[in-house]
Amino acid sequence: MSGYNYSKKRCRDTVFWFLKNYLPNHKVTVSVHHRGMVRDCVKGWISVSDCDWRPREFEIEMHNKLTTEDYMTTLLHELWHLYQHVNGSLRDKRGKRFWRGIDYSSTEYSDQPWEIDAYKMEKVLYNEYLTPTTQNTFFSNRLTTNV
């Protein structure tokens, strides 16, 4: 696809769709910020805003110069990390990163099991998002910021 941009509506719709379908019984707050991330050499990332134990507040930073497909797969990738944190498979504890109870803090990025899982799921989620089976219903209190 040509052109680089992001759409606030696309961002909001994607986040709400994800929360409705994957975390419907959790009160989760997500802030999404868009900025140039060329110097960071990333398309996006997520951080926990509240606490390491049972996190429910998250901040996602997204590169603002992605194609529509890259934007969507990256956002869904980061949302899957949110899911991993909420369901407890991915945890940060005393400066270390744990996956299913095992310390992977020293593991190379490409070998991190949560990244392998998120790369696999971004494609599944993207295809699922493009072929919805039900009409989206959104909850305006779920997304707090979209810059």
Steps between C-alpha positions, in 0.01 A plus 500: 500500500623843425522789740598518860253599763293378783134551565365583845183314411695194384702505822194539722301235311787251513563545873131472584458195277795331668386575855145389423611173345801405712457669838124558536497438877798719588508871571804607302615852417700551182668823391628507142748766391623551145842645427800464275702201611768483230782559750363226724502254206162359603143512372349502846524389859294460812571575862312434821395826665371388837667199664678173428250288691167471314560799269192671355637830365710501187663747264562413137727714284455461126710623211298757309648419160383147429294359219148403600584130513821557701310730734227244562729202549728701730210626711357148526847369589525749787145425610592132516780594742233676705303175499812308608545736795135489605476120486826470695712311248733805465614664823758752607637451849791684664640609165477155343270368229320171560309286252278242663706516817843463336753786495583597140664834581823415318334351192563659160198685356440253218501208746266652759196272519253788548629663181475174306144466628411862414644477146292188440187657647525835317421323173218296653350811662536708183313240293238463771455878518453524123226235503285589802218265589305745714442871503750690716365655819735747662540622855621860501665475841751238384727720287618806687742664260554501128752760394 
